[in-house]
């Protein structure tokens, strides 16, 4: 997470190696070769994506707090971002041809297409089951434990936003409908909705994080790589960091899957298998993201109800402090 050399982190990633001391000096051995081996830091080919993410977050926070002094560098990164977006737009127009050959290459490599189809089908069902559990159990339970109100009645008031999210597969495109549902159907305060929903459409990607974790484990199992509990925790942290701030556009999760797979040391060529079913999973995880945004607004509205009723600047400052917390 904290690379010792930022330039090296762009082409070398951290890897634990095992060493033992012998009479001839210091010898590097493979894991499990000797019971007396001890782990020491090493490196291998690849990008230390997790370290770069942590540095970028810290650098962005510092740059944002510099005020006018940091404006030239912020303008540079804004211009660079616009140039990259134009370049990506060109790639998107040619992506159908590339996707066709990616899938064709995977089909040629398959020894048993029936077995591979069953594995992809089970992966799809696992992701759908996880999204349903999160949407109909975890999020309603959080809402009920805080507000003591019926979460399913709350969900009925945002069905239009959920349907739009499923149809467009974009939380950003759904934002106007989400604002309408929260402010008209649930009479939420505009000071809460206008702050929480745009932030949630950019940062709250719980559905995408769940999908990326399952997809990474699926690809690991394809290569007979078993993750222990500690590796699963690290993988969860990686997908949470990579999904936060993700673009609220269709198929954006596949881009962040490359980051996750590279950080976890998994091969990236099997991502073409996920493209076959990503069209439906993308819509479902976008719906989960929007539902999480709505529940978040309901929780903050309940916690800030006294501050929202207090007139004058004092009440607004209390509400802003509560929102910050």
N, C-alpha and C positions, 0 to 999 in steps of 0.2 A: 504493500500500500504506500510506502514511503521509499521511493527509489533513491539509492545513494548517488546515482549519476543520471541526470534527466536525459541526456543525449543517448546514453547506453540503453535506457528504457524504451527507446523507439525501435530498437532491433534486437535486444536481448531481454529475456524474462527470467525472473527468479526461479530457481529450482533447488530443492534440497538434495544434497548428495551425502553419502555415508562414508566415513573414514575410520581407519584404525591405525594405531601406531605399531610399527614393527622395528626389528633391529636395524634394518637398512635405511630407515627413514620414515617418511610419511607417505602412506599408500592409500589411494582411493579405490574403494570396492563398491560393489553393487549392494542394494538393500537386501538384508536377510542373509548375506554371505557369512557374516560372523556375528555371534551374539554380543560381542564387545564393540560393535560399530557405533559411532555417534554421529548424529546429523550435523552437517556444517553447511553454510550457505554456498550456493553455486549459481550457475546460470546456464541457459540453453537458448537456441535460436528461437526467435519469435518476439512479438511486441508485448511489453509489460503494460497491458491496457488498464488494469486496475490501478497501478501506480500513476499512470498518466491522468486517469479520471480524478484521482484524489488531488493531484497537483493542480489540475485545471479548476476544480471547485475552489480550492484555497486561493489560487491566483485570481479567479473571477471575483471572489468576495473582497479581496484586498483592492482590486482595480475599481470595483464599484464604490468603495468607500473613499477613494481618493478625490472625488469630485471633479472639478475642472482640470486638475493636473493629469488625470487619467483619460481625459476625453480623446486625445490624439490616438492613443493605443486602442481605445474602444472603437473609434471610427475605422481604424485599420482592420480590426477583426470583423466589424459589420460588413465592410467592403469585401473582405475575404469570404465571408459567409455567403454573400450575394453571388459572388463569382462561382463558388462551389455549387450553389443551388442551380444556377444556369447550366453548369456542366452536368449535374445530375439529371436535369430536365432533358438534355440531349440523350443521355444514356437510357432514360425511361422509354423514349420513342423506339429504341432498338432492343429493348428488353424482351419482347416476345420471341424474337429470333434466338437470343441467348438462352432464354428459359427452355425453348424447344430442344436445343442441343444439350443443355444440362440434363434434362430429363431423359433424352435419348441415350446419353452416356451411362446414366444409372440403370436404365433398362437393359442395356447390353451387359453390364456387370452382374446382373441378377442371375443366380443359379436356380432359384426357385421363386418364380413370380408370385405364386399363390401364398407362400409363406411370408414373403415381404409385404404383400397386400394385407395379410392378417395383422402383421406387426404395425403397419401404418394405421390400420383401422383401430387397433387397441390404443395406440398413441392418441388418436383423435378422440376416442371415448374417454380416455383419462383426462385430457384437457377439458372436455365439455363437463365431465363430472366435477372437476375441481372448480370451474367457473360457476357451476350451479350451486355448489356447496358454499362458495364465497358469497354469491349473490343472495341466496335465500336462507342462509344460516348465520354466517359470520357478520356481514354488514347489518342485517336486521337485529341481531343480538346486541351489537354495539349501540345501535340507535335506541333500542328498548331499554338497555341498562342505563343510559344517560337520561333519556327524556321520559321514560315510563309511558310511552304512547305506542299505539299499534303500528308497527313498521309496514305491514302489508297494506293498510289503508293509505299510508304515506306513499308507497310504491304505486298505488292506483292513480295517484295524481300526477305522476311523471311518465305515464305510459306513452304519451305522445313523443317525449324526448327519447325514450328507450327505442321506440319504433324507428325514429329518425336516425338514431345511432346505428341500429342494425342495418338500415337501408343504405346509409352513406358510408359506413365504416370509418367515420372521421369524427372525433370528439370536438374538433374546432368548428366543423361545419354544423354540428348539432347545438353549438353554444347558444344561438338566439332562441331556439326552441326550448332549451333547458331553462334559460332566463325567464321565458314566458310561463312555463309550468310552475316554477318556484315562486314567482312573484304574483301570478294571477290565481293559480289553483291552490297554493298553500299560503298565500299572503305573507311571504317572507320579506323582511326588510331589505330594501334595495342596497343599503350600505353593506349588508352581509353578502348578498348575491353578486353584486358587481365587483366585490373583492375576491370572494371565494371561488366562484365558478370559472372565471378566466384563469386563475391560478391553478385550479384543479384540472382544467383541460390541458394544461401544459405539464404539470408535475405529477398529478395523481394517475399513475399507470399501473394500478394493482393487477388488473387483468392481464396486461402485457407481461408483468413480472412473473406471474404464475405460469403463463404460457412458455416463457423463455426457459424457466427452470425445468419444466417437464420436457421440453424439446431437447435441452442439453443432456439430460439423463437418458433420453431415448437414443440419441446419437452415441452416447457412451456405451450403452448396452449393445448397440449394433456392432461395436468394435470389441465386445467382451471386456469392457473396462468397468469394474465395480467401484463405486464411490462409497466410502465409509461415512459415518455421521458427521465428522468434522469437515470433510470435503463438501458435503451437501450444505452445511451452514455457510461455508465460504462461497459456494455457488449462489446461495440465496442472497448474500451481500452483494455479489457481483451483479446479479440481475436487477436488484433493487437500485443500485447506483446507475446502471446503464439505462434503465427504463425511466428514471426520474428526468424530466425535462425532454423526453422524447417528443418528436413531432406528432401532432394529432392528425395525421393523414393516413390514407389507406396504405397497407403493406409496409408501414414503417417498422414493424416489429422484426421483419427479416433483416433489416440493416443492423439493428442492435443485436440480432442473433450472431452475426459475425464477430462482434465485440465479445460476446459471452463465450463463444466457442474458442476464440483465440486466447482469452484470459484463462479458461479452464484447461487449456492444452488439448483440446479436442479437434479432430479434423473438420474442416469446413466444407469439404466437397459434398457431404451428405445432406447439406441444407436444401439441395434441389428436391429431395424426397418430401420436405415439408411444404414445398410450393403447391403440391397437388391438392392439399386439403386446407391450405392457408386462407382461401377465400371465405370459407364459412367460419373458421376459427377467428379470423380477423374481425368479423362482424360481432361475434359473441364476446370477444374480449373488449371491444369498443363499447358495447352495451354495458358490460361490467364496470368499465372505467367511468362512464357517465352516471351509472347508479351510485357508485362510490362518491362522486362529486355531490350528488343530490343529498345523500345521507350526511355528508360532511357539513353541508349548509344547514341541514336540520339540527345537527348537534351544536354547531356554533351559535345558531339562532337561539337555541334553548339556554346555552350557557351565558349568553350575552343579553338575556331578556331584560334584566334590571338596568343595565347600561343603556340599552336601546330606548327604554322608557324615560330615562333621565334627560331633561331638556338642557340645552346649552352646550358649550364647549367641554365642560367637565364630563358630561355623559359620553360625548364622542371620544374624548381621550381615554376614558375607562374602557369603552368598547374596543378601541384600537389596541389597547394594552392586552385585553383578553384575546383578541384575534391573533396578536403576536404570540401569545403563549400557546 
